[in-house]
Every structure is written in C-alpha cells, then in structure tokens.
C-alpha cells in the first residue's frame, strides 16, 4: 500500500470512528438517557412540546444517519483490509467527546436552544457535561496519537 493510500485509509478509519461516536452520543446517550429516560430536555426547548418533539425527531434521524454512515464506512474498510481497532476506538471516543462538547457549548450556552435540565442550578450540570466531554475528547485524542503510524524516513 502506497503512502498516499495509507493516509487515505487512515482518514477513512478516523472519519468512520468520529461519525459513529458522534452518532452514538447524539442518538444513544442524548436521546435515550436525557430525552426519553430522564425527560430532562428536548433538542429545541424554546417553543411548544409539539415543536420540541418534532425537533427531537429530526435531530435523532440525523444522529442515526451519521451512526449508520460511520458503520458503512467501517464495513467498506473491513471488506478491503484489517481494521486498526485501537485507532478506530480512539476515533469513536473522540467523536463522543466532540459531540458532547459541541452540544454543551454551542446548543446549551451559545444558542441556548436547550439546557441539560430545568429548574435547577445549572453550574454543576454544565461542569459535569462539558468536563466529561473534554475528558473523553482528550482520551480519544491521546489514543489517536498513540496509534498513529509514523512514515518511514527514506
């Protein structure tokens, strides 16, 4: 495999993992835990319940779309060659952390379209949400750095 094709393969491994991780964060963690089980918020809480539920539907359809997209990329890569599973897992964890950080900073704080929970002091919730996102992002990035292949110098 040429250096160019190795780099292209690695980018696809990373894209597959980040898409899958982001989709899992959106569709599994956020949807099942915070929207359905705890019923703490919806994707868009600035209108009626009907609008909030419709927004949830579109948001989670998108989340499942990127999850499946990541899996299709993974299946295509697996069909061609062996997958560097530790590297892919690092990309997945990076994707989860990236999504949680993006959601916590942009959706919760910048746009204010929803909060983690209502009727409580948000400081602890925000610190845990954004702190967890940063920890996951850091773990994922460290895994990616540790599994990076250095091209041989010639």
Buried (B, 14 or more C-beta within 10 A) or exposed (E): EEEEEEEEBBEBBBBBBBBBBBBBBBBBBBBEEBBEEEEBBBBBBEEEEEEBEBBBEEBBEBBBBBBBBBBEBBEEBEEEEEBBEEBBBBBBBBBBBBBBBBBBBEBBEEEEBBBBBEEEEBEEBBEEBBEBBBEBBEBBBEBBEEBEEEEEEE
